Amino acid sequence: MKGIRATNPVAVGDHVRFERPEESRTGIITHIEERSSYIIRRSSKLSKEYQLIACNVDVAWLMVTMKLPRTLTAFIDRFLVSAEAYRIPVIILFNKIDLYGEAERQEMESLWKIYTGIGYRCMKLSLETGEGVAQVEAAMKGKVNVIAGNSGVGKTTLINVLDPFMKLKTAAVSDVHQTGKHTTTFAEMFELQSGITIIDTPGLRGFGTIDIDRNELFHFFPEIFRASKKCKYHNCLHIMEPGCMVKEAVREGTVSESRYLNYLMMMEEGEGRYR
């Protein structure tokens, strides 16, 4: 498949045409319809450039947890940048709230304030107590939903709760490393009894962006982009330039320090440049 940059040129959610000979149980895909949306990440395989996670989705649900396992803001922001680049709305879903002590609650509230302040919708969820399940179900109806997040955050468990007849396999979080164990090994679309369409994805340990020019990375941090309009120089990268209003916004607290540091990290790593 020379010239194809994806590890999986056809992904869950794609609409395709195929041909199947008579009396054959298998067919051949002959055409992939134009995608209305898709979300990708950098592939871990050096021979290819990216991995398609899901196509033709209406909403991406980023499930995060403050413990068992703890989701890092670097992961959150890389995912959000990719979704911004491909114009996919994201809902940040804070799961396992029944496990949070005071420190975890404070961290969640801090992140809640940051991300809702930017304009992202956030929701709270406990799959143990049922808190938030009805709200999530209502928000998913009538849409093609994809759930993403680290291993062990509860993506597959959520599907089982929304439709108990699914009985999908799950696994406990590792006691030693406090990280999730992979049970979902490939993305799969499900049609639930309630009419919800949902795509479950394998747990992601990292999320590298791609196809984003380094000079335009700040465009996909909405609050940094807004602050950049007042920078002294139109080509300001918000690193060391004089008259940078993004750095001023960080000092004033209107742009969060964690988001700015993650932006700098992505710039330093050369995120988004072709390799």
C-alpha positions in Angstrom: 0.0 0.0 0.0 2.7 2.4 -1.2 2.1 6.1 -0.4 -0.5 5.5 2.3 0.6 7.4 5.5 -1.9 5.8 7.8 -1.4 2.5 9.7 -5.1 1.9 9.1 -6.4 3.6 5.9 -10.0 2.4 6.8 -11.2 3.1 10.3 -14.3 2.6 12.5 -17.0 5.0 11.4 -16.0 5.1 7.7 -18.7 4.7 5.1 -17.4 2.4 2.3 -18.5 0.7 -0.9 -17.5 -2.9 -1.3 -17.9 -5.8 -3.7 -18.7 -9.3 -2.5 -18.8 -12.3 -5.0 -21.8 -14.5 -4.8 -21.7 -17.2 -2.2 -18.7 -15.5 -0.5 -18.6 -14.5 3.1 -15.9 -11.8 2.4 -15.7 -8.8 0.2 -13.3 -6.2 -1.0 -13.6 -2.5 -0.2 -13.6 -0.5 -3.4 -14.2 3.0 -2.2 -14.1 5.1 1.0 -16.7 7.9 1.1 -15.6 11.4 2.0 -15.3 11.8 5.7 -17.2 14.6 7.5 -14.7 14.4 10.4 -12.0 12.2 11.8 -9.6 12.2 14.7 -6.0 10.9 14.4 -2.9 10.6 16.5 0.8 10.0 15.6 1.5 6.4 15.0 4.0 4.5 17.2 5.2 2.7 14.0 8.1 4.5 12.4 7.1 3.4 8.9 3.8 5.3 9.0 2.8 8.7 10.1 -0.6 8.5 11.8 -3.3 6.2 13.1 -6.9 7.0 12.5 -8.9 6.6 15.7 -12.4 7.1 14.4 -14.2 8.8 11.5 -17.5 10.6 10.9 -18.0 11.3 14.6 -20.2 14.1 16.0 -18.7 14.2 19.5 -15.5 13.1 21.2 -15.8 12.2 24.8 -12.4 12.5 26.6 -12.7 10.5 29.8 -10.3 11.5 32.5 -9.7 10.5 36.1 -7.9 12.1 39.0 -6.8 8.7 40.4 -6.7 5.0 39.4 -5.2 6.1 37.0 -4.4 9.8 37.1 -4.8 11.6 33.7 -2.1 14.1 33.0 -2.9 17.5 31.6 -0.3 16.9 28.8 -2.5 14.0 27.5 -5.6 16.1 27.8 -4.2 19.1 25.9 -2.7 17.0 23.1 -6.1 15.3 22.6 -7.9 18.7 22.6 -5.4 20.1 20.1 -6.1 17.3 17.7 -9.8 17.6 18.1 -9.6 21.4 17.5 -7.6 20.8 14.4 -10.3 18.5 12.9 -13.2 20.6 14.3 -14.6 17.8 16.5 -16.5 19.0 19.6 -15.1 17.5 22.8 -16.8 16.8 26.2 -14.4 16.2 29.1 -15.8 13.5 31.3 -14.4 13.3 34.8 -15.0 9.7 35.9 -14.6 7.9 39.3 -15.6 10.9 41.3 -16.8 8.5 44.1 -13.1 7.7 44.7 -11.9 11.3 45.1 -10.5 12.6 48.4 -10.1 16.3 49.1 -6.9 16.6 47.0 -8.5 14.9 44.0 -11.6 17.0 44.3 -9.6 20.2 44.4 -7.6 19.1 41.3 -10.8 18.3 39.4 -12.3 21.6 40.3 -9.2 23.4 39.2 -9.2 21.6 35.8 -13.0 22.1 35.5 -12.5 25.9 35.9 -9.7 25.9 33.4 -11.5 24.0 30.7 -15.0 25.4 31.1 -13.3 28.8 31.0 -11.9 28.0 27.6 -15.2 26.9 26.4 -15.2 23.1 26.7 -18.1 21.3 28.2 -17.3 19.2 31.3 -19.3 16.6 33.1 -18.9 14.5 36.2 -19.5 10.8 36.4 -19.5 7.9 38.8 -20.2 4.5 37.3 -20.3 3.0 40.8 -23.0 5.3 42.2 -24.7 6.2 38.9 -24.2 9.9 39.3 -24.1 11.6 36.0 -25.0 8.6 33.9 -28.5 9.9 32.9 -26.9 13.2 31.8 -24.2 11.5 29.7 -26.8 9.3 28.1 -29.0 12.3 27.2 -26.0 14.1 25.7 -25.1 11.1 23.6 -28.5 10.4 22.0 -28.8 11.2 18.3 -25.0 11.5 17.8 -22.1 9.3 16.8 -19.9 9.3 19.9 -16.3 8.3 20.3 -14.8 7.7 23.8 -11.1 8.1 24.3 -8.8 8.1 27.3 -6.0 6.3 29.1 -6.4 2.6 29.9 -8.5 2.0 33.0 -10.5 5.3 33.1 -13.7 3.4 32.5 -14.6 3.7 28.8 -15.8 0.2 28.3 -17.5 0.1 31.7 -19.5 3.1 30.7 -20.8 1.2 27.6 -21.8 -1.7 29.9 -23.6 0.7 32.2 -25.5 2.4 29.3 -26.5 -1.1 27.9 -26.1 -4.0 30.4 -26.7 -6.5 27.7 -23.4 -5.6 26.1 -21.3 -7.3 28.8 -18.0 -6.1 27.3 -14.8 -7.3 28.9 -13.1 -5.0 31.4 -10.1 -5.3 33.8 -9.1 -3.8 37.1 -6.4 -1.1 37.3 -2.9 -2.4 38.2 -2.2 -2.3 41.9 1.5 -1.8 41.4 1.6 1.0 38.8 -1.9 2.4 39.3 -2.5 2.2 35.5 -5.1 0.5 33.4 -4.8 -2.8 31.6 -5.6 -3.0 28.0 -8.9 -5.0 27.4 -10.1 -3.1 24.3 -7.5 -3.9 21.6 -9.1 -2.2 18.6 -11.8 0.5 18.1 -15.3 -0.9 17.7 -18.7 0.7 17.1 -21.7 -0.3 19.1 -25.4 0.4 18.6 -27.0 0.4 22.1 -30.6 -0.5 22.8 -31.3 3.1 23.7 -30.3 4.1 20.1 -27.0 5.6 21.0 -24.1 5.0 18.6 -20.8 4.8 20.4 -17.2 4.0 19.4 -15.0 2.4 22.1 -11.3 2.9 21.6 -8.2 1.2 23.0 -6.6 2.9 26.0 -4.1 5.5 24.9 -0.9 6.0 26.9 0.2 8.9 24.8 -1.4 11.2 22.2 1.0 12.7 19.6 -0.5 15.3 17.2 0.3 15.4 13.5 -0.4 17.5 10.4 -0.3 20.7 12.5 2.3 23.2 11.4 4.5 24.3 14.3 3.9 27.9 13.5 0.2 27.4 13.8 0.1 25.2 16.9 -1.2 28.0 19.1 -4.3 28.3 16.9 -5.6 25.1 18.5 -5.3 26.5 22.0 -8.4 28.7 21.9 -7.5 30.9 24.8 -3.9 31.3 23.6 -5.1 32.2 20.1 -7.4 34.9 21.5 -4.6 36.4 23.6 -2.2 36.3 20.6 -4.3 38.8 18.7 -2.8 41.6 20.9 0.9 40.4 20.5 3.3 43.0 19.1 4.4 40.8 16.2 2.0 38.9 14.0 4.4 35.9 13.8 4.9 35.7 17.5 5.3 32.1 18.7 4.8 33.1 22.4 8.1 31.8 23.6 10.8 34.5 23.9 9.4 37.3 21.7 9.1 40.8 23.2 5.6 42.3 23.4 4.0 38.8 23.7 0.5 39.2 25.2 0.2 35.4 25.7 2.9 35.5 28.3 1.3 38.5 29.8 -2.0 36.6 30.0 -0.2 33.7 31.7 1.1 36.1 34.3 -2.3 37.6 34.8 -3.9 34.2 35.1 -6.3 34.5 32.1 -4.3 31.7 30.3 -3.5 28.8 32.7 0.1 28.0 33.4 -0.4 24.3 32.8 -1.9 24.9 29.3 0.9 27.2 28.4 3.6 24.8 29.6 2.0 22.0 27.6 2.0 24.3 24.6 5.8 25.0 25.1 6.4 21.2 25.5 4.7 20.5 22.2 6.7 23.2 20.5 10.0 21.9 21.9 9.2 18.4 20.9 8.4 19.5 17.4 4.9 18.2 17.7 2.9 18.5 14.5 5.8 18.6 12.1 6.1 15.9 9.4 8.9 13.4 10.0 
